[in-house]
Amino acid sequence: MEKAVVCAKCRARLPVNAKFCLQCGAEVSDEKKIRKEEFVVSGSELLNRVKEIIHEGNIRRIVIKQEGRTLIEIPLTVAAIGALLAPILAAVGALAALVTNCTIEVERIEKE
């Protein structure tokens, strides 16, 4: 599992103690840090793992990738609204039937 701080503006990876982005110069807020986690799962585990991640909360974005290609991105605003979650989970379930192994990339908001 990989953890990193990323710039909110340009999404560049940053050192954990960075005050400014090395690529775009944006100030890195001390209040919110973005932690990135990656999980490699089989297709049969995909839907259940995505449901668990959404249930855990503090999520900014979920990206499902296979072999480096992005298959689906789920922004926090969609994951937070229950009525819109059902079609997204149906799409994730359909993906699970088609892929063998994939990577789930999760961006969490951490408050210090």
Order of alpha helices (4+ residues) and beta strands (2+ residues): beta-beta-beta-alpha-beta-beta-alpha-alpha-beta
